[in-house]
Amino acid sequence: MVVTGPSGCGKSTLLRCIVRLINPDSGRIIVEGKDITDLSYLNLLDIRRRIGFVFQRSNLIQRLSAMENVILPLLAAGVCRDEADERGIRALGRVGLAGNIIYRKPPQLSGGECQRVAIARALAPEPVLMLWDEPTASLDPILVMEVLEVMESLIRHSETAMVIVTHEMRFALRAANRLILLNEGRIVEQGTPVQIFSNPKSELGMGYSRLVNL
């Protein structure tokens, strides 16, 4: 599912509510049959471990290698080192990183490689849900394509549910099963990307349809 809309409409807030980095004022958020808004802190931590979150910036620890950044959350969750290493290598491989590069530190990596490490870090715990908050927003156009290709591959070959906040509408048209348009904190249109871009019902949908047709 791709979520888009103008800046300040509530896209990032929506993702942060899903993992309760922000507490919603009302309503329910159901993940695997559980209402996140009702969970105790310990139960919330447990379900957070099954939700991957990729932010706009990679937020890697600069003194740690790519591999160490990926496995750190696993070790913190009590996974033994051998299993953490195995899952880390597998996650890095899924984003196209292998060999000596996984032992380099962030200053030795490109922006696109750093973001791929951040994606691997979110994948390593094998989440049931992945949240993506404009993961290409801080990258230059060439690196944007690099990261979008990784995302499309994951979408095609993964059973993990994904909610992706992005302004990359051509990516949404290729990769999304469902598109939601937000404006001022409310859903103004939803459906398949083809439905919305070919026959938009809202002013916002018409704007995005023109953008895609360009």
N, C-alpha and C positions, 0 to 999 in steps of 0.2 A: 504494500500500500504506500503510495506517495502522497504526502501532504504538502500543499504549497499555498501561497497567498502573499500579499504585500508585507513588507517589513513591519513588525510590531503587531501583527494580527493574532499572535498567540501560538505559533507553530512550536517554538522551542519550549514554551511554557507547557504545552500539551505533553511533550515527551517527558519533561521533568516531573509532571504530575503522575505519569504512569509508573515511575519508580519512586515517587514521593520524595524527590529532592525539593519539590514544592508541594505543600499540602493544599489540596483543593478545598474551596469553601463549602462545596456541596456536591452531591452526586456520588456515583460509585465507579470504581475502576476494577474490572474483573479480569484476572489473569489465572488461567487454569482452574476456573471455578471459584477462585478466592477473591474476596473484595479487599484490594490493597489498602483501602482507606480504613479498614477495621483491624488490620494486623498489629500485633505488638511489635516492638522494635526488633526483638530477636527473630520473630517470624518474617518480618520485613527483610532483614538481612539475608535470610535463607532464600527468599524468592528473588532478591536482587542478584544473587549469585547465578541465577538462571536467566538473567536478562543482560544481554550485551549492550553497551552504549558506546557509540563512536561520535566524538565531539567534532566541532569545527577545526580545532587544532589538535595535534597528536598528543600533546601533554606528556611526552616521554621524559623519564628521568635521565638526565644528560650523562650521569656518571656510570650508567648501566648499559650493557650491550643490548641490541635488539632482542636477543633471546632472553636475557635477564628481565627486560621490561615485560615480555610476554608471559613469563612463568611466575612473576612476582605475585599476582593475585591468586594463582593456584596454590603457591606455597603458603600464602597468608590464610587460605581457606583450609589448610591442613592436608593438602595433597602431597604425597611423598615425592622426593626429588626425582627419582627415576621416572615415575609416571608423569610428573610435571614436564620433564625434559621431552618425553615422548610426545605429549600433547602439544608442547610448544613448537617442536619441529614440524608436526603435522599441520598446525595452524599457520605457521609461516609459509609452508609449502603451498597451502591453499591460496595464499595471496601472491605467490610467485617469488618468494624469497627462500633461497637455499644456499648451501655452501658457506664459504667464509664470511659472506656478507652478514649473516645472522649474528656474528660475534663482533660486528662493528658497533660503535657508539653513535648516538644520534648526530653529533657534529660531523661524522664521516658519511652521513647518508643524505640523499636528496630529500626535498620536501615530500615528493610522492612516495619515496621509500619509507619515510617516517610515518606517513599516514597509513601505509600498508602495514607497518608494524603495529600501529594503533588498532587497525582492523583485526589483525591476528590476535592481539591481546584480548579483544572482545570475543573472538571466536573460540579461544582456547578452553574456556569453561564449558563449551558445548551448550550454549544457551537455547532455550525454547523460543525466545523472542529477541530480535535485534532492533535497537533503536538507532537511527542515524540522524544526527543534527547538522545538516548542511556540511557533509564531510569534505566537500571540495571548495568551500567558500574562501579558504585562505591560500589556494594554490593558483599558479599561473595556468593559462589555457592548455599547454601541452601536458602538464602534470594532472590537470583535471581529467583529460581523456584516459590517462594511465589508471587513475583510481576508479573511474566509471567502468572501465573494462573489467577490473577486479570485481566490482560490485555486481555487474551483470553476470559474470561467471558464477558467483556465489548464489545469486538468485536462481539461476538455471539448475544448479547442482546441489542445492541445499533444501532440506525440508523445514528449516527454521523460518518462522513467521518474521516478517520485516516491516517496520514502519519507517519510511524514509522522508525526512524533510529536505527538500531541494527545490531550486529554481531551474534545474536542468530539465526542461520540458521534453526535449527530444529523447532524453534518457527515459523519462516517464512513459513516453509513447512506446518505446521499445520494450521496457522491462516490467512496468507495473501491471498488476491485475486490476487494481482499483486506484482511483484518483479522488482526493478530497480537496476542495477549494475552501480555504478559511478566509474570513474577513471580519475584523473587529471581534474576534473570539467566537464566531459562529460559523457553522458549515453553511455555505451558500449554494454548493453544488457538489454532487458526488456521483460516481459511476465509473465505467471503464474509460481510460484515456481517449479511445476512439470515439465513444459516445459524446464526451464533453467537447473534444476538439472539433468534431464534425457537426455537432448540433448543440452548441452551448445555450443554456437557459438564463444565465446571469450575465451582468455586465462584466464581472471579473472573468468568467469563462470565455466571453467574447474576446477579451484582451489577450488571454493566453492562446486562444485559437488563432488569432492573427499572428502572434509571435511564432507559433509552430509552423504556420503556413509560409512565413517568410523564409 
